[in-house]
Amino acid sequence: MNRSSALLLAFVFLSGCQSLAPVSSDATSPVEDSTSAPEKPKVYSSFSEDTVFSLLSAELAGQRNRFDIALDNYVTQAINTQDPGISERAFRIAEYLGADQAALDTSLIWAKNAPDDLEAQRAAAIQLARAGRYDDSMVYMEKVLQGKGDTHFDFLALSAADTDQDTRNGLMKSFDRLLQKHPHNSQLIFGKALLMQQDGDAKEALALLEQNPPEDGEVAPLLLRARLLQSLNRGKEALPLLEKSIRKYPDDKRLRLTYARMLVEQDRMEDAKTQFSSLVQQYPEDDELRYSLALVCLEAKAWEEAKGYLEDLIARESHEDSAHLNLGRIAEELNDPQGALIEYGQVGPGNDYLPAQLRQADILMNNGRTDEAQKRLVAARDAQPDYAIQLYLIEVETLSANNQGERAWKVIQQALQQYPDDMNLLYTRAMQAEKRNDLAQMEKDLRLIIQREPDNAMALNALGYTLSDRTTRYAEAKTLIEQAHQLTPEDPAVLDSLGWVNFRLGNLDEAERLLRQALERFPDQEVAAHLGEVLWNNGKQREAKQIWSKFLKDQPDSPVLRGTIKRLTGSETVSYTHLTLPTTPYV
């Protein structure tokens, strides 16, 4: 096609651009009889021949899936012409391609040259918000508000969630400024409530929504109120709110889904099952709902019901891997290990792959088929090399958990020969070395990790705790654990270690304080054993016994608890004046 011919076709492709309409005011038909004199060529706005040709090239490039060329041409002509139709087209292409800068630039051109187009103003506002330019975004959003258009203040608020506090504070001031002008605007109120929620002001956000009931048809504020109530441990108050809203808006899927999920969170599984079942009946093509119903049935231990929904999903070719994984779990619950292996074996690469591999290995080893388990894992590594390191870790941990320590050691050595620089493998070898009482190897591996990753809190804590528990290098241990604590001050494992090393150093009050924090955050039998021992040595034997007794009820065979009790009391029985807790023999 030559250039002249191409230009004749350009207007077919560019009919969506407003400025390409003829400017002639002549109302007569452009088609005359053959005897009339030829008309002069129509003038299409002020576009040059080069512009028209560039736009045609863009459209042809788009038809051939060369969207990069299409976008480049359209952006160039949007800048050159400042035409709202062309800039809108450029914006739509940029938005489709995820070209953020181009989308921002073209939306601003569109908004500038179409000041009365609320969609153009809204597009500019959203793109500015995405770019973090919230003050500028609010200027355009106010134009939409004044034009009584549908604003997206909620998007502005949500987009600020991952920003710094100063940015959110600035956006909050912008919301407050607009609310002074439009105090009853429900969209502004909802956006401000979202911002307050992000800042952890759940009570204030809830109060704002309660003081400003939503307009008819507005469901989002009701959903936010329910979530806020749930976050404030007032979930029981959220349920009546949702029930009332569902009666008012019976066809709103969001309300019914939120209600069903809150029933799950409040452990009302039968009621949740009823709600999800109703939703599936109403929306039979929604496999997300069907999968949720299957999971609720699993939580309710309705194995056969769950099985039916999971099999439906497989038949519908939806959530297949998750369905097979959960069918495997059901088979295990029904004491059908072979059926479980079949289901787990059908899980392909993805989020469910490694859990399925772990369960296969554990089932086989628990049934004395360790060789087969290892062969399967070797085959999996060959078939899925991207998962090789994780599969090595599964093999080591499963072998170790099934009292196959020597095999585990051989596998971790093999893994590190293949991947000598992997930190997870090094850490795992360190833990295996500790189990073998090879503290030198353990320390060597942990030191190497710390050398390469000085801020690796897990390695710092592991080395510090082992030194405090298995050696007398208490000062060194304390330094390491304190480094870990600086990095992860709320980690209960680190708090436990820090408490334990203070105990070793004779700082009983500080040890008690730290271990109480650790136990509160992580009610674990080892932490309970540590705290009990500190209390025992700090003259609080009765409280120590109370703590041990509480955890023995849940874990009567805990070797850590039993070992601690026997070492300190000379007996495996926790006795009180009015209480004797019988225990099983300590092995």
C-alpha positions in Angstrom: 0.0 0.0 0.0 1.4 3.4 -1.0 1.2 6.4 1.3 -1.7 8.1 -0.5 -3.8 5.0 -0.4 -3.0 4.5 3.2 -4.2 8.0 4.0 -7.5 7.3 2.3 -8.1 4.5 4.7 -7.0 6.3 7.8 -10.3 7.8 8.6 -11.9 4.3 8.9 -9.5 3.4 11.7 -9.7 6.7 13.4 -13.4 7.2 13.5 -13.3 7.0 17.3 -11.4 10.2 17.6 -13.8 13.2 18.0 -11.6 15.7 16.3 -11.6 13.7 13.1 -15.2 14.6 12.3 -15.6 16.9 9.3 -15.6 20.6 10.3 -17.7 21.7 7.3 -21.2 23.0 8.3 -22.7 22.2 4.9 -25.8 20.2 5.6 -26.2 18.9 2.1 -25.4 15.3 1.3 -21.8 14.7 0.4 -22.9 12.4 -2.3 -24.1 14.2 -5.5 -25.0 12.8 -8.9 -22.2 12.0 -11.3 -22.7 15.2 -13.3 -22.0 17.6 -10.4 -18.6 19.2 -10.1 -16.0 17.3 -7.9 -16.0 18.6 -4.3 -12.9 19.9 -2.7 -11.3 17.4 -0.3 -12.7 17.8 3.2 -10.5 19.2 5.9 -10.3 17.0 9.0 -9.5 19.3 11.9 -6.0 20.6 11.7 -4.2 17.2 11.5 -1.3 17.1 9.2 -0.7 14.3 6.7 2.1 13.0 8.9 -0.2 12.8 12.0 -2.9 10.9 10.1 -0.4 8.5 8.7 1.2 7.9 12.1 -2.2 7.2 13.6 -3.1 4.8 10.9 0.3 3.0 11.4 -0.6 2.7 15.1 -3.9 1.1 14.4 -2.4 -1.3 11.9 0.3 -2.2 14.4 -2.3 -2.8 17.1 -4.1 -5.2 14.7 -0.9 -7.1 14.4 -0.3 -7.2 18.2 2.5 -4.7 18.0 1.1 -2.7 20.8 4.5 -1.1 21.6 4.4 0.6 18.2 0.8 1.5 18.5 1.3 3.1 21.9 4.4 5.0 20.9 2.7 6.5 17.9 -0.4 7.4 19.8 1.5 9.0 22.7 3.5 11.0 20.2 0.4 12.3 18.5 -1.4 13.0 21.7 1.5 15.3 22.7 1.7 16.9 19.3 -2.0 17.4 18.7 -3.3 17.8 22.2 -6.5 16.3 20.8 -8.8 14.8 23.5 -9.9 11.9 21.2 -6.4 10.9 20.4 -5.2 11.3 24.0 -8.0 9.2 25.3 -7.1 6.4 22.8 -3.5 6.7 23.8 -4.5 6.5 27.5 -6.7 3.4 27.0 -3.8 1.6 25.2 -1.3 2.6 27.8 -3.7 1.4 30.6 -4.2 -1.9 28.9 -0.5 -2.5 28.5 0.3 -1.4 32.1 2.5 1.4 30.8 2.2 3.6 33.9 4.1 6.7 32.8 2.4 6.8 29.4 -1.0 6.3 31.1 -0.3 9.2 33.4 1.0 11.5 30.7 -1.9 10.8 28.3 -4.6 11.0 31.0 -3.3 14.5 31.9 -3.4 15.6 28.2 -6.9 14.2 27.9 -8.1 15.9 31.1 -6.6 19.2 30.1 -8.2 19.3 26.7 -11.6 17.9 27.8 -12.2 19.9 31.0 -15.9 19.0 31.0 -15.4 15.3 30.6 -15.7 13.8 34.0 -14.3 10.5 32.9 -11.1 12.3 31.7 -10.8 14.1 35.1 -11.3 10.8 37.0 -8.7 9.0 34.8 -6.2 11.8 35.6 -7.0 11.6 39.3 -6.5 7.8 39.5 -3.2 7.9 37.5 -1.8 10.7 39.7 -2.7 8.6 42.8 -1.0 5.6 41.3 2.1 7.8 40.9 1.9 8.9 44.5 0.9 12.5 43.6 -2.0 12.6 46.0 -2.4 16.4 46.3 -2.6 16.7 42.5 -4.9 13.8 42.3 -7.3 15.5 44.7 -7.5 18.5 42.5 -8.9 16.4 39.6 -11.1 14.4 41.9 -12.7 17.6 43.2 -13.6 18.4 39.7 -15.4 15.1 39.4 -17.1 15.8 42.7 -18.3 19.2 41.6 -19.6 17.7 38.4 -21.6 15.2 40.5 -19.7 12.3 39.0 -18.8 9.0 40.5 -15.6 9.7 42.4 -13.0 7.2 43.5 -11.9 8.5 46.9 -11.9 4.9 48.1 -9.2 4.2 45.5 -7.1 7.1 46.6 -7.3 5.9 50.2 -6.5 2.3 49.3 -3.6 3.3 47.0 -2.0 5.1 50.0 -1.9 2.0 52.1 1.7 1.2 51.2 3.0 4.7 51.4 4.7 6.5 54.3 2.9 8.1 57.2 3.7 11.6 56.0 2.0 10.9 52.6 -1.1 9.5 54.4 -1.2 12.5 56.7 -1.1 14.8 53.7 -3.9 12.9 52.0 -6.0 13.0 55.2 -5.7 16.8 55.3 -6.9 16.9 51.7 -9.9 14.8 52.6 -10.7 17.0 55.6 -10.4 20.1 53.4 -12.9 18.7 50.9 -15.2 17.5 53.7 -15.4 21.1 54.9 -16.9 22.0 51.5 -18.9 18.8 51.1 -19.6 17.6 54.7 -22.2 15.1 53.7 -20.6 13.5 50.7 -20.7 9.8 51.4 -17.8 9.0 49.0 -15.5 11.4 50.9 -16.6 10.0 54.3 -16.0 6.4 53.1 -12.5 7.3 51.8 -11.6 9.0 55.0 -12.8 6.0 57.0 -10.5 3.8 54.9 -7.6 6.1 55.6 -8.3 5.9 59.3 -8.5 2.1 59.2 -5.0 2.0 57.5 -3.6 4.2 60.3 -5.0 1.8 62.9 -7.7 4.1 64.1 -10.4 1.4 63.9 -12.6 3.0 66.6 -12.5 6.4 65.0 -13.2 5.0 61.6 -16.2 3.0 62.9 -17.5 6.1 64.7 -17.3 8.1 61.5 -19.3 5.6 59.6 -21.9 5.2 62.3 -22.4 9.0 62.5 -22.8 9.1 58.7 -25.1 6.3 57.6 -24.7 5.4 53.9 -27.1 6.5 51.2 -29.5 4.0 49.7 -27.6 1.5 47.5 -24.2 2.1 49.1 -22.9 -1.3 50.3 -19.2 -0.6 50.6 -19.5 1.4 53.9 -21.6 -1.4 55.4 -18.9 -3.9 54.6 -16.2 -1.7 56.1 -18.3 -1.3 59.3 -18.5 -5.1 59.6 -14.7 -5.5 59.1 -14.0 -2.8 61.6 -16.3 -4.4 64.2 -14.5 -7.7 63.5 -11.1 -6.1 64.0 -12.2 -4.7 67.3 -13.3 -8.2 68.5 -16.9 -7.2 68.2 -17.7 -9.7 65.4 -21.0 -10.7 67.1 -22.2 -7.1 66.5 -21.2 -7.3 62.8 -23.5 -10.3 62.1 -26.8 -8.5 62.9 -25.6 -5.5 60.8 -24.9 -7.8 57.8 -28.2 -9.7 58.3 -30.1 -6.5 58.2 -28.2 -5.3 55.1 -28.8 -8.6 53.4 -32.6 -8.2 54.0 -32.4 -4.8 52.4 -30.1 -5.8 49.5 -30.8 -9.6 49.1 -29.1 -9.8 45.7 -25.8 -8.2 46.8 -23.2 -11.0 46.5 -20.6 -9.0 48.5 -22.8 -8.8 51.6 -23.7 -12.4 51.6 -20.1 -13.5 51.0 -18.8 -11.3 53.8 -21.5 -12.7 56.1 -20.5 -16.2 55.2 -16.9 -15.6 55.9 -17.6 -13.9 59.2 -19.6 -17.0 60.3 -16.4 -19.0 59.5 -14.3 -16.6 61.6 -16.7 -17.1 64.5 -16.5 -20.8 64.1 -20.1 -21.2 63.2 -19.3 -23.8 60.5 -22.8 -25.2 60.0 -24.3 -21.8 59.5 -21.4 -20.8 57.2 -22.0 -24.0 55.2 -25.6 -23.1 54.7 -24.7 -19.6 53.4 -22.0 -20.8 51.0 -24.3 -23.6 49.8 -27.0 -21.0 49.0 -24.4 -18.8 47.2 -23.2 -21.7 45.1 -26.9 -22.4 44.1 -27.4 -18.8 43.2 -24.0 -18.5 41.4 -23.4 -22.0 40.0 -20.6 -20.9 37.7 -18.6 -19.3 40.5 -15.9 -21.9 41.3 -14.4 -19.6 44.0 -17.6 -20.0 45.9 -17.6 -23.7 45.3 -14.0 -24.0 46.6 -14.8 -21.9 49.7 -17.8 -24.2 50.4 -15.5 -27.3 50.1 -13.1 -25.7 52.6 -15.9 -24.9 55.0 -17.0 -28.5 54.8 -13.5 -29.6 55.6 -13.4 -27.4 58.7 -16.7 -28.8 59.8 -15.2 -32.4 59.2 -18.0 -33.1 56.7 -15.6 -35.2 54.7 -18.1 -36.7 52.2 -19.7 -33.3 51.5 -16.3 -31.7 51.0 -15.2 -34.6 48.8 -18.2 -34.1 46.5 -17.5 -30.4 46.0 -13.8 -31.0 45.4 -14.6 -33.7 42.8 -17.0 -31.2 41.1 -14.1 -28.7 40.9 -11.9 -31.3 39.2 -14.6 -32.2 36.7 -15.0 -28.5 36.0 -11.2 -28.2 35.5 -11.0 -25.6 38.3 -8.7 -25.4 41.3 -7.6 -28.9 40.3 -4.3 -28.9 42.3 -5.9 -27.6 45.5 -8.8 -30.1 45.0 -6.4 -33.0 44.8 -4.4 -31.8 47.8 -7.5 -31.6 49.9 -8.9 -34.9 48.7 -5.6 -36.3 49.9 -6.1 -34.8 53.3 -9.6 -36.3 53.4 -8.2 -39.7 52.5 -5.7 -39.4 55.4 -8.6 -38.5 57.8 -10.5 -41.6 56.6 -7.4 -43.7 57.2 -6.8 -44.4 53.5 -3.1 -43.7 53.0 -3.0 -45.3 49.6 -5.9 -43.1 48.4 -4.1 -40.1 49.8 -0.9 -41.0 47.9 -2.9 -41.2 44.7 -4.4 -37.7 45.2 -1.2 -36.1 46.3 0.5 -37.6 43.3 -1.8 -35.7 40.9 -0.8 -32.2 42.3 1.2 -30.3 39.7 3.7 -27.5 40.0 2.3 -24.5 41.9 1.4 -23.4 45.4 0.1 -26.8 46.4 3.0 -28.8 44.9 5.4 -28.8 47.9 2.7 -29.6 50.5 1.7 -32.5 48.4 5.3 -33.8 48.2 5.7 -33.4 51.9 2.6 -35.4 52.7 3.6 -38.2 50.3 7.0 -38.5 51.9 5.6 -38.5 55.4 3.0 -41.1 54.6 5.5 -43.4 53.0 8.0 -43.1 55.8 5.4 -43.6 58.5 4.5 -46.8 56.8 8.0 -48.1 56.6 8.5 -47.2 52.9 11.4 -44.9 53.3 13.3 -46.1 50.2 10.2 -45.4 48.1 9.7 -42.0 49.6 13.3 -41.0 48.8 13.0 -42.4 45.2 9.9 -40.3 44.7 11.6 -37.1 45.9 14.6 -37.8 43.6 12.2 -38.2 40.7 10.5 -35.0 41.6 13.8 -33.1 41.7 14.6 -34.4 38.2 11.1 -33.5 36.9 10.9 -30.1 38.6 14.4 -28.7 39.0 13.0 -25.3 40.0 11.8 -27.0 43.2 15.0 -29.0 43.8 16.2 -27.1 47.0 12.8 -27.2 48.6 12.5 -30.9 47.8 15.8 -31.5 49.4 14.6 -29.7 52.5 11.4 -31.8 52.6 13.5 -35.0 52.3 15.8 -33.9 55.1 13.1 -32.7 57.5 10.9 -35.7 56.9 13.7 -38.2 57.4 14.7 -36.4 60.6 11.2 -36.3 61.9 10.9 -40.1 61.3 14.1 -40.9 63.2 16.2 -41.4 60.1 19.0 -39.0 61.2 21.8 -40.7 59.3 19.9 -40.7 56.1 19.0 -37.0 56.7 22.6 -36.1 57.2 23.6 -37.8 53.9 20.9 -36.0 52.0 21.8 -32.6 53.3 25.4 -33.2 52.5 24.4 -34.1 49.0 22.2 -31.1 48.7 25.0 -28.7 49.7 27.4 -30.3 47.2 24.9 -29.3 44.5 23.9 -25.9 46.0 26.8 -24.9 48.3 25.7 -21.3 48.7 22.1 -21.8 49.6 21.4 -20.3 53.0 18.4 -22.5 53.8 20.4 -25.6 53.2 23.2 -24.3 55.3 20.8 -23.5 58.2 19.2 -27.0 57.9 22.6 -28.6 58.1 23.4 -26.6 61.2 20.2 -27.8 62.8 21.0 -31.4 61.9 24.5 -31.0 63.2 23.1 -29.8 66.5 20.9 -32.9 66.7 24.1 -35.0 66.1 25.9 -33.1 68.9 28.3 -31.8 66.3 28.3 -28.3 67.7 31.5 -27.3 65.8 29.8 -28.0 62.5 26.7 -26.2 63.6 28.6 -23.1 64.6 30.7 -23.2 61.4 27.5 -23.2 59.3 25.7 -20.5 61.3 28.8 -18.3 61.3 29.0 -18.6 57.5 25.4 -17.5 57.2 25.9 -14.6 59.6 29.0 -13.6 57.6 27.1 -13.5 54.4 23.9 -12.1 55.9 24.7 -10.1 59.0 21.0 -9.3 59.6 19.9 -12.9 59.5 18.0 -12.9 62.9 17.2 -16.6 62.7 20.8 -17.6 62.4 21.9 -15.2 65.1 19.2 -16.5 67.5 19.9 -20.1 66.7 23.6 -19.8 67.4 23.1 -17.6 70.5 20.5 -20.0 72.0 22.7 -23.1 71.4 25.7 -21.4 73.0 23.6 -20.5 76.0 22.0 -23.9 76.4 24.8 -26.2 75.4 27.9 -24.3 76.5 29.1 -21.8 79.1 29.8 -19.1 76.5 27.0 -17.0 78.0 28.4 -13.5 77.2 29.0 -14.3 73.6 25.5 -16.0 73.4 23.9 -12.9 74.9 25.5 -10.6 72.3 24.3 -12.7 69.4 20.7 -13.0 70.8 20.6 -9.2 71.5 21.5 -8.6 67.8 18.6 -10.9 66.8 16.3 -9.0 69.2 17.2 -5.7 67.7 16.2 -7.0 64.3 13.0 -8.8 65.4 12.0 -7.4 68.8 8.6 -9.1 68.8 9.7 -12.6 67.8 8.8 -14.9 70.7 11.6 -17.3 69.8 14.1 -14.6 70.3 12.4 -13.4 73.5 12.6 -17.0 74.8 16.4 -17.2 73.9 17.0 -13.8 75.5 15.2 -14.9 78.6 17.1 -18.1 78.8 20.5 -16.6 78.5 19.6 -14.1 81.2 18.7 -17.0 83.4 22.0 -18.7 82.7 23.7 -15.4 83.7 21.8 -15.3 86.9 19.5 -12.4 86.0 16.3 -14.1 87.2 14.0 -11.1 87.2 14.9 -10.1 83.7 14.7 -13.7 82.6 11.2 -14.0 84.1 10.0 -10.8 82.4 11.2 -11.8 79.0 9.9 -15.4 79.2 6.5 -14.1 80.3 6.4 -12.0 77.1 7.5 -15.0 75.0 4.9 -17.3 76.5 2.2 -14.7 76.0 3.0 -14.3 72.3 3.7 -18.1 71.7 2.2 -20.6 74.2 4.7 -23.3 73.5 5.7 -26.2 75.8 9.4 -25.4 75.5 8.9 -21.7 76.5 6.6 -23.0 79.4 9.4 -25.3 80.6 11.9 -22.4 80.5 9.6 -20.0 82.4 8.7 -22.7 84.9 12.4 -23.3 85.6 13.1 -19.6 86.1 10.1 -19.2 88.5 11.2 -22.3 90.4 14.7 -20.9 90.9 13.2 -17.5 91.8 11.1 -18.8 94.7 7.8 -19.1 92.8 7.5 -22.9 92.8 3.7 -22.9 93.0 3.3 -20.8 89.9 5.9 -22.9 88.1 3.8 -26.0 88.8 0.7 -24.3 87.6 2.3 -23.4 84.3 3.8 -26.9 83.8 0.4 -28.5 84.7 -1.5 -26.3 82.2 0.8 -27.3 79.3 1.0 -31.0 80.3 -2.7 -31.2 79.9 -2.3 -30.4 76.2 1.0 -32.2 75.7 1.3 -35.0 78.3 4.2 -36.6 76.5 6.3 -33.5 76.1 9.9 -34.6 76.7 11.0 -31.0 77.4 8.4 -30.5 80.1 8.8 -33.9 81.7 12.6 -33.6 81.7 12.5 -30.2 83.4 9.9 -31.3 86.0 11.9 -34.5 86.9 15.2 -32.6 87.0 13.9 -30.0 89.4 11.4 -31.9 91.5 12.7 -35.4 91.3 9.3 -36.6 90.2 7.2 -36.7 87.1 4.1 -35.7 89.1 3.0 -32.1 89.5 1.5 -32.0 93.0 -0.3 -29.4 95.0 -2.1 -29.4 98.3 -5.4 -30.0 96.5 -4.3 -31.2 93.2 -2.3 -34.1 91.8 -1.9 -34.4 88.1 -1.2 -38.0 87.0 1.3 -38.4 84.2 2.3 -41.0 81.8 5.7 -42.6 82.1 8.5 -40.4 80.8 10.6 -42.0 78.1 
